[in-house]
Amino acid sequence: MRRLSLFLALAFTLAGCQSADVQQAQPTLQIPAAWRNASGPISKTDSVWWRSFHDSQLNRYVDQALHYNSDVLIARERVNEYQARVYATNSALFPELDAGISGTRARSQSAATGLPIHSTLYKGSLTASYDVDIWGANRSAARAADASLAAQKAAAAAADLTVATNVASGYLTLLSLDEQLRVTRETLKARQEAWALARRQYETGYTSQLELMQADSELRATRAQVPVLQHQINQQENALSLLLGSNPGAVSRNTFAQLTPLKLPSQLPSSLLNRRPDIVQAQRQLAAADASLASKQAQLLPSLNLTATGSMQDRTLPGLLDNPLRLWSLGGSILAPLLNRQVLNAQVDVSMSQRNQALYSYEKTVRNAFKEVNDSLDAITRLGEQLAELEGQQQVAQETLRIAQNRYNNGYSAYLDVLDAQRTLYSAQLSAVQVKNNLLLAQVDLYRALGGGWSGIE
């Protein structure tokens, strides 16, 4: 008995010697008190933020993508996978119970009479085993599995958010390409009329061939932009179709002119980032790494296992079922790792390193989230200012073209003034469309950076 006590004391002493090759990292994250560009009242959150654009087709497409997009479906199946892993891990918290029954039919020959003898023997067994979780290794493993499941649910939410923002961005870009094509065709129509006028004046000797050639050159340059835009529209339709989980094809839509950039609330609180899926995922992954580390550390300590067995034999199956446990035994064992401690210590070091990586990844994710929100807020402000100037330039260019056209028709200026005015107006119109689209995309990106949108003002 004294020897057994000494052995157990030695086992516990060795078990207490844990690896110290990898040190636990300490958090360094500091949450800023406000955004870099602060703006007024706090806004409410909105999970269906895409409806803020008030476009029925966009609403329908996002809803369709969230049901049929392949990335969304894959992410949801991963949640099912990790749910099954949780069930498997939790099974270690309960006793194991195994039952078995077998039957044997035998034929032998009597040594006395030489006649054949037939016999039947049934055997049943029942075995129970329970790993007493003294140090919490199994409970820590279960917590790690639960945290991993929560991380996968956050990853599925991130997939939903990514697909919704990609659909919104693709749809808005498609509408902007439609608008650019419309502007180009209107410009093409105006330049066809200008070329026809230049040709008539050239044929009557009113103008030179140079002006006719200049009009023809501008007409062809504008016409060349049409197939480029048409190709871009087809590509955008195909990409959007794939996001919707359907085959490439035409996409019905509304007009770009109906879209109006949204007005931001005067203040967006940093607490909105709490619902950002990648931050939640990083938090849960860190929790899973902490729990996994605790489980590995507990495995360095002795384990206690309780077992119970029972069995019997009978020549009839009813007799076996009536008395299932004629023979039984109860026992227990304490197992302390001795010679395999290097492997166990290495596993602890691996878990510690993975835990530190999860911490660094979480801090990086949070810092990146603040960067993305600040970038989007600044982009919305600057693009709004740029769009206002371009809309003003567009009005000036339209008036300039009208004056240049009248002066040319009355013989007060050369046709080159008309061409310059047409180029300026066309460039201003395309720039205004592109900047408006960039502004809308920046607002979509802000929704993504915040993990959702906002609705109204508190």
C-alpha positions as CSV (number, residue, x, y, z in Angstrom):
1,M,0.0,0.0,0.0
2,R,2.9,2.3,0.8
3,R,4.4,1.6,-2.6
4,L,1.2,2.4,-4.3
5,S,1.0,5.8,-2.5
6,L,4.5,6.6,-3.5
7,F,3.8,5.7,-7.1
8,L,0.7,7.9,-7.2
9,A,2.6,10.8,-5.6
10,L,5.3,10.5,-8.2
11,A,2.7,10.4,-11.0
12,F,0.9,13.6,-9.7
13,T,4.3,15.3,-9.4
14,L,5.3,14.5,-12.9
15,A,1.9,15.5,-14.2
16,G,2.3,18.9,-12.7
17,C,5.4,19.6,-14.8
18,Q,3.9,21.4,-17.8
19,S,5.7,22.7,-20.8
20,A,6.7,26.4,-20.8
21,D,8.3,26.6,-24.3
22,V,5.4,28.8,-25.6
23,Q,4.2,31.7,-23.4
24,Q,0.7,32.9,-23.4
25,A,0.3,36.2,-25.3
26,Q,-1.3,39.2,-23.7
27,P,-4.0,41.3,-25.5
28,T,-2.9,44.7,-26.8
29,L,-6.1,45.9,-28.5
30,Q,-7.3,49.4,-27.7
31,I,-10.7,50.4,-28.9
32,P,-10.9,54.0,-30.2
33,A,-13.4,56.3,-28.5
34,A,-14.9,57.5,-31.8
35,W,-14.5,57.2,-35.6
36,R,-11.9,59.3,-37.2
37,N,-14.6,61.4,-39.0
38,A,-17.4,61.6,-36.5
39,S,-20.8,62.7,-37.6
40,G,-24.5,63.0,-35.0
41,P,-27.6,61.0,-33.3
42,I,-27.0,57.3,-32.9
43,S,-28.7,55.1,-35.4
44,K,-30.7,51.9,-35.0
45,T,-29.4,48.7,-36.7
46,D,-31.1,47.2,-39.7
47,S,-30.5,43.6,-40.9
48,V,-32.2,44.1,-44.3
49,W,-30.1,47.2,-45.2
50,W,-30.4,46.7,-48.9
51,R,-34.1,47.7,-48.8
52,S,-32.9,51.2,-48.0
53,F,-32.3,51.7,-51.7
54,H,-36.0,51.2,-52.4
55,D,-35.4,49.1,-55.5
56,S,-37.8,46.2,-55.8
57,Q,-35.6,44.2,-58.1
58,L,-32.6,44.6,-55.8
59,N,-34.7,43.3,-52.9
60,R,-35.8,40.3,-54.9
61,Y,-32.3,39.4,-56.0
62,V,-30.7,39.6,-52.5
63,D,-33.5,37.4,-51.2
64,Q,-32.9,34.9,-54.0
65,A,-29.2,34.9,-53.4
66,L,-29.6,34.2,-49.7
67,H,-31.6,31.1,-50.6
68,Y,-29.7,29.7,-53.6
69,N,-26.1,31.1,-53.6
70,S,-23.6,28.2,-53.5
71,D,-21.3,30.0,-50.9
72,V,-24.3,30.5,-48.6
73,L,-25.4,26.9,-48.9
74,I,-21.8,25.6,-48.3
75,A,-21.5,27.8,-45.2
76,R,-24.8,26.5,-43.8
77,E,-23.7,22.9,-44.3
78,R,-20.5,23.7,-42.3
79,V,-22.8,24.7,-39.5
80,N,-24.5,21.3,-39.7
81,E,-21.1,19.6,-39.7
82,Y,-19.9,21.4,-36.6
83,Q,-23.2,20.7,-34.9
84,A,-22.6,17.0,-35.4
85,R,-19.1,17.5,-34.0
86,V,-20.6,19.1,-30.8
87,Y,-22.8,16.0,-30.4
88,A,-19.8,13.7,-30.8
89,T,-17.6,15.7,-28.3
90,N,-20.4,15.9,-25.7
91,S,-20.7,12.1,-25.7
92,A,-17.4,12.0,-23.7
93,L,-19.3,13.6,-20.8
94,F,-21.5,10.5,-20.3
95,P,-20.8,6.8,-19.6
96,E,-20.3,4.4,-22.4
97,L,-22.6,1.4,-22.4
98,D,-22.0,-1.6,-24.7
99,A,-24.3,-4.7,-24.9
100,G,-23.8,-7.9,-26.9
101,I,-25.5,-11.3,-27.3
102,S,-24.2,-14.3,-29.2
103,G,-25.5,-17.9,-29.9
104,T,-23.6,-21.0,-30.7
105,R,-25.0,-24.3,-32.1
106,A,-22.6,-27.2,-31.7
107,R,-22.6,-30.9,-32.7
108,S,-20.4,-33.4,-30.9
109,Q,-20.2,-37.2,-30.5
110,S,-20.7,-39.0,-27.3
111,A,-17.6,-41.0,-26.2
112,A,-19.8,-43.5,-24.4
113,T,-22.5,-44.3,-27.0
114,G,-20.9,-42.9,-30.2
115,L,-24.1,-41.0,-30.9
116,P,-24.2,-37.3,-32.0
117,I,-25.0,-34.7,-29.4
118,H,-26.5,-31.3,-30.4
119,S,-26.2,-28.3,-28.0
120,T,-27.1,-24.6,-28.0
121,L,-25.3,-22.0,-25.9
122,Y,-26.3,-18.3,-25.6
123,K,-24.0,-15.8,-24.2
124,G,-24.8,-12.1,-23.2
125,S,-22.6,-9.3,-22.0
126,L,-23.0,-5.7,-20.8
127,T,-20.0,-3.3,-20.3
128,A,-20.1,0.2,-18.9
129,S,-17.2,2.6,-18.7
130,Y,-17.0,6.2,-17.4
131,D,-14.1,8.6,-17.6
132,V,-14.4,10.7,-14.5
133,D,-13.6,14.2,-15.7
134,I,-11.7,15.3,-12.6
135,W,-9.6,18.1,-14.2
136,G,-12.2,19.2,-16.8
137,A,-10.5,17.9,-19.9
138,N,-13.7,16.6,-21.5
139,R,-15.7,19.7,-20.3
140,S,-13.1,22.0,-21.9
141,A,-13.2,20.0,-25.1
142,A,-17.0,20.4,-25.1
143,R,-16.7,24.1,-24.6
144,A,-14.2,24.3,-27.5
145,A,-16.6,22.4,-29.7
146,D,-19.5,24.8,-28.7
147,A,-17.3,27.8,-29.5
148,S,-16.2,26.3,-32.8
149,L,-19.9,25.8,-33.7
150,A,-20.6,29.5,-32.8
151,A,-17.7,30.5,-35.0
152,Q,-19.1,28.6,-37.9
153,K,-22.5,30.2,-37.4
154,A,-20.8,33.6,-37.5
155,A,-19.0,32.5,-40.7
156,A,-22.4,31.6,-42.2
157,A,-23.6,35.1,-41.3
158,A,-20.5,36.5,-42.8
159,A,-21.2,34.6,-46.0
160,D,-24.8,36.0,-46.0
161,L,-23.4,39.5,-45.6
162,T,-20.8,39.0,-48.3
163,V,-23.3,37.7,-50.8
164,A,-25.8,40.4,-50.1
165,T,-23.2,43.1,-50.6
166,N,-21.8,41.5,-53.7
167,V,-25.3,41.3,-55.2
168,A,-26.0,44.9,-54.3
169,S,-22.7,46.1,-55.7
170,G,-23.2,44.0,-58.9
171,Y,-26.7,45.3,-59.4
172,L,-25.8,49.0,-58.8
173,T,-22.8,48.6,-61.2
174,L,-25.1,47.1,-63.8
175,L,-27.5,50.0,-63.5
176,S,-24.6,52.5,-63.9
177,L,-23.4,50.7,-67.0
178,D,-27.0,51.0,-68.4
179,E,-26.9,54.7,-67.7
180,Q,-23.5,55.1,-69.3
181,L,-24.8,53.3,-72.4
182,R,-27.9,55.6,-72.4
183,V,-25.7,58.7,-72.2
184,T,-23.5,57.4,-74.9
185,R,-26.4,56.7,-77.2
186,E,-27.8,60.2,-76.7
187,T,-24.5,61.7,-77.4
188,L,-24.2,59.5,-80.5
189,K,-27.6,60.7,-81.7
190,A,-26.5,64.3,-81.2
191,R,-23.3,63.7,-83.1
192,Q,-25.1,62.0,-85.9
193,E,-27.2,65.1,-86.2
194,A,-24.1,67.3,-86.1
195,W,-22.5,65.2,-88.8
196,A,-25.5,65.4,-91.0
197,L,-25.5,69.2,-90.5
198,A,-21.8,69.4,-91.3
199,R,-22.3,67.4,-94.4
200,R,-25.1,69.6,-95.7
201,Q,-23.1,72.7,-95.1
202,Y,-20.1,71.2,-96.8
203,E,-22.1,70.1,-99.8
204,T,-23.5,73.7,-100.1
205,G,-20.0,75.1,-99.8
206,Y,-20.8,76.8,-96.5
207,T,-18.0,75.0,-94.5
208,S,-14.8,73.2,-95.4
209,Q,-14.1,69.5,-95.6
210,L,-12.1,69.7,-92.4
211,E,-15.2,70.4,-90.3
212,L,-17.0,67.5,-91.9
213,M,-14.1,65.2,-91.2
214,Q,-13.9,66.4,-87.6
215,A,-17.7,65.6,-87.1
216,D,-17.2,62.2,-88.7
217,S,-14.3,61.4,-86.4
218,E,-16.2,62.3,-83.3
219,L,-19.2,60.3,-84.5
220,R,-17.1,57.2,-85.0
221,A,-15.3,57.6,-81.6
222,T,-18.6,57.8,-79.8
223,R,-20.1,54.8,-81.8
224,A,-17.0,52.7,-80.8
225,Q,-17.9,53.1,-77.1
226,V,-21.3,51.3,-77.6
227,P,-20.0,47.8,-78.1
228,V,-17.6,48.2,-75.2
229,L,-20.4,49.1,-72.8
230,Q,-22.6,46.4,-74.2
231,H,-19.9,43.8,-73.5
232,Q,-19.5,45.1,-69.9
233,I,-23.2,44.9,-69.4
234,N,-23.3,41.3,-70.5
235,Q,-20.4,40.4,-68.2
236,Q,-22.1,42.1,-65.3
237,E,-25.4,40.3,-66.0
238,N,-23.5,36.9,-66.1
239,A,-21.7,37.6,-62.8
240,L,-24.9,38.7,-61.1
241,S,-26.7,35.6,-62.3
242,L,-24.1,33.3,-60.8
243,L,-24.4,35.2,-57.5
244,L,-28.2,34.5,-57.6
245,G,-27.5,30.8,-58.0
246,S,-28.8,30.6,-61.6
247,N,-27.2,30.2,-65.0
248,P,-25.8,33.2,-66.8
249,G,-28.4,35.2,-68.6
250,A,-30.2,38.5,-68.9
251,V,-31.2,40.3,-65.7
252,S,-34.3,42.5,-65.4
253,R,-33.8,45.7,-63.6
254,N,-34.9,49.3,-62.9
255,T,-33.1,52.5,-63.9
256,F,-30.1,54.2,-62.4
257,A,-31.9,57.6,-62.2
258,Q,-34.3,56.2,-59.6
259,L,-31.4,55.5,-57.2
260,T,-30.6,58.3,-54.7
261,P,-27.5,58.1,-52.4
262,L,-28.6,57.6,-48.8
263,K,-28.2,60.2,-46.1
264,L,-26.0,58.9,-43.3
265,P,-27.1,59.5,-39.7
266,S,-25.0,62.1,-38.0
267,Q,-23.3,59.5,-35.8
268,L,-22.6,55.8,-36.2
269,P,-21.6,54.3,-32.8
270,S,-18.7,51.9,-32.7
271,S,-21.0,49.4,-30.9
272,L,-22.4,48.6,-34.4
273,L,-19.2,46.6,-34.9
274,N,-20.5,44.1,-32.3
275,R,-22.8,42.5,-34.9
276,R,-20.0,42.3,-37.6
277,P,-19.8,38.5,-38.3
278,D,-16.1,38.2,-38.8
279,I,-15.5,39.9,-35.4
280,V,-17.9,37.5,-33.8
281,Q,-16.2,34.6,-35.6
282,A,-12.8,35.7,-34.4
283,Q,-14.1,36.0,-30.8
284,R,-15.6,32.5,-30.9
285,Q,-12.4,31.1,-32.4
286,L,-10.4,32.6,-29.6
287,A,-12.8,31.1,-27.1
288,A,-12.4,27.7,-28.8
289,A,-8.6,28.0,-28.7
290,D,-8.7,28.8,-24.9
291,A,-10.9,25.9,-24.2
292,S,-8.8,23.5,-26.3
293,L,-5.7,24.7,-24.5
294,A,-7.4,24.0,-21.1
295,S,-8.3,20.5,-22.4
296,K,-4.7,19.7,-23.5
297,Q,-3.3,21.0,-20.2
298,A,-5.8,18.8,-18.3
299,Q,-4.6,15.7,-20.2
300,L,-1.2,16.1,-18.5
301,L,-2.9,15.2,-15.2
302,P,-3.9,11.6,-14.1
303,S,-7.2,10.3,-15.3
304,L,-9.7,8.2,-13.4
305,N,-11.8,5.6,-15.3
306,L,-14.6,3.5,-13.8
307,T,-15.7,0.2,-15.4
308,A,-18.5,-2.3,-14.8
309,T,-19.1,-5.6,-16.6
310,G,-21.7,-8.3,-16.5
311,S,-22.2,-11.5,-18.4
312,M,-24.0,-14.9,-18.3
313,Q,-24.5,-18.1,-20.3
314,D,-27.6,-20.1,-20.8
315,R,-28.8,-22.9,-23.0
316,T,-32.1,-21.1,-23.8
317,L,-32.6,-17.5,-25.0
318,P,-35.5,-16.9,-22.6
319,G,-33.3,-18.0,-19.7
320,L,-30.6,-15.6,-20.9
321,L,-33.0,-12.7,-21.0
322,D,-34.5,-13.5,-17.6
323,N,-31.1,-13.5,-15.8
324,P,-28.9,-11.1,-17.8
325,L,-26.2,-10.5,-15.2
326,R,-25.2,-13.6,-13.3
327,L,-21.6,-12.7,-13.5
328,W,-20.5,-9.1,-12.9
329,S,-17.5,-7.0,-11.8
330,L,-16.8,-3.4,-10.9
331,G,-13.5,-1.6,-11.1
332,G,-11.6,1.6,-11.5
333,S,-8.2,2.7,-12.7
334,I,-6.0,5.8,-12.4
335,L,-3.7,6.5,-15.3
336,A,-1.0,9.1,-15.1
337,P,1.1,9.9,-18.2
338,L,4.8,9.2,-17.6
339,L,6.8,8.2,-20.6
340,N,4.7,10.0,-23.2
341,R,4.9,13.4,-21.5
342,Q,7.0,14.9,-24.3
343,V,4.2,14.3,-26.8
344,L,1.6,15.7,-24.4
345,N,3.8,18.8,-23.6
346,A,4.2,19.4,-27.3
347,Q,0.4,19.2,-27.8
348,V,0.1,21.9,-25.1
349,D,2.6,24.1,-26.8
350,V,0.7,23.6,-30.1
351,S,-2.5,24.6,-28.4
352,M,-0.9,27.6,-26.7
353,S,0.5,28.8,-30.1
354,Q,-2.9,28.3,-31.7
355,R,-4.5,30.3,-28.9
356,N,-2.0,33.1,-29.4
357,Q,-2.6,33.1,-33.1
358,A,-6.4,33.3,-32.5
359,L,-5.8,36.3,-30.2
360,Y,-3.6,38.1,-32.8
361,S,-6.2,37.3,-35.5
362,Y,-9.0,38.7,-33.4
363,E,-7.1,41.9,-32.7
364,K,-6.2,42.2,-36.4
365,T,-9.9,41.7,-37.4
366,V,-11.1,44.4,-35.0
367,R,-8.5,46.9,-36.2
368,N,-9.2,46.2,-39.8
369,A,-13.0,46.7,-39.1
370,F,-12.3,50.2,-37.7
371,K,-10.1,51.0,-40.7
372,E,-12.8,49.8,-43.2
373,V,-15.5,51.9,-41.5
374,N,-13.3,55.0,-41.5
375,D,-12.4,54.5,-45.1
376,S,-16.0,54.1,-46.2
377,L,-17.2,57.1,-44.2
378,D,-14.4,59.2,-45.7
379,A,-15.2,57.9,-49.2
380,I,-18.9,58.7,-48.9
381,T,-18.0,62.3,-47.8
382,R,-15.5,62.9,-50.5
383,L,-17.5,61.3,-53.3
384,G,-20.6,63.3,-52.3
385,E,-18.6,66.5,-52.7
386,Q,-17.2,65.3,-56.0
387,L,-20.6,64.4,-57.3
388,A,-22.0,67.8,-56.4
389,E,-19.2,69.5,-58.4
390,L,-19.7,67.2,-61.4
391,E,-23.5,67.8,-61.5
392,G,-22.7,71.5,-61.5
393,Q,-20.1,71.0,-64.3
394,Q,-22.7,69.1,-66.3
395,Q,-25.2,71.9,-66.1
396,V,-22.5,74.4,-67.2
397,A,-21.4,72.1,-70.1
398,Q,-25.0,71.8,-71.3
399,E,-25.3,75.6,-71.4
400,T,-21.9,75.9,-73.1
401,L,-22.9,73.5,-75.8
402,R,-26.1,75.4,-76.4
403,I,-24.3,78.7,-76.8
404,A,-21.6,77.1,-79.0
405,Q,-24.2,75.5,-81.2
406,N,-26.1,78.8,-81.7
407,R,-22.9,80.7,-82.5
408,Y,-21.8,78.1,-85.0
409,N,-25.3,78.1,-86.7
410,N,-25.1,81.9,-86.9
411,G,-21.6,81.9,-88.3
412,Y,-19.9,83.5,-85.3
413,S,-17.6,80.6,-84.3
414,A,-15.9,77.6,-85.8
415,Y,-17.2,74.1,-85.5
416,L,-14.3,73.2,-83.3
417,D,-16.0,75.1,-80.5
418,V,-19.1,72.8,-80.8
419,L,-16.9,69.7,-80.8
420,D,-15.1,70.8,-77.6
421,A,-18.4,71.6,-75.9
422,Q,-19.8,68.1,-76.9
423,R,-16.6,66.4,-75.6
424,T,-16.8,68.3,-72.3
425,L,-20.5,67.5,-71.8
426,Y,-20.1,63.8,-72.6
427,S,-17.1,63.5,-70.3
428,A,-19.0,65.3,-67.5
429,Q,-22.0,63.1,-67.9
430,L,-20.0,59.9,-67.8
431,S,-18.0,61.1,-64.8
432,A,-21.2,62.0,-62.9
433,V,-22.6,58.5,-63.5
434,Q,-19.4,56.8,-62.4
435,V,-19.0,58.9,-59.3
436,K,-22.6,58.4,-58.3
437,N,-22.1,54.7,-58.7
438,N,-18.9,54.9,-56.6
439,L,-20.8,56.7,-53.9
440,L,-23.5,54.1,-53.9
441,L,-20.9,51.3,-53.7
442,A,-19.1,53.1,-50.9
443,Q,-22.4,53.1,-49.0
444,V,-22.8,49.4,-49.6
445,D,-19.2,48.9,-48.4
446,L,-20.1,50.8,-45.2
447,Y,-23.0,48.4,-44.7
448,R,-20.6,45.5,-45.1
449,A,-18.0,47.1,-42.8
450,L,-20.6,47.6,-40.0
451,G,-22.0,44.1,-40.5
452,G,-25.4,45.6,-41.5
453,G,-27.2,48.9,-41.9
454,W,-29.1,51.4,-39.9
455,S,-32.7,52.5,-39.9
456,G,-34.0,55.8,-38.7
457,I,-32.6,57.8,-35.8
458,E,-33.1,57.4,-32.1
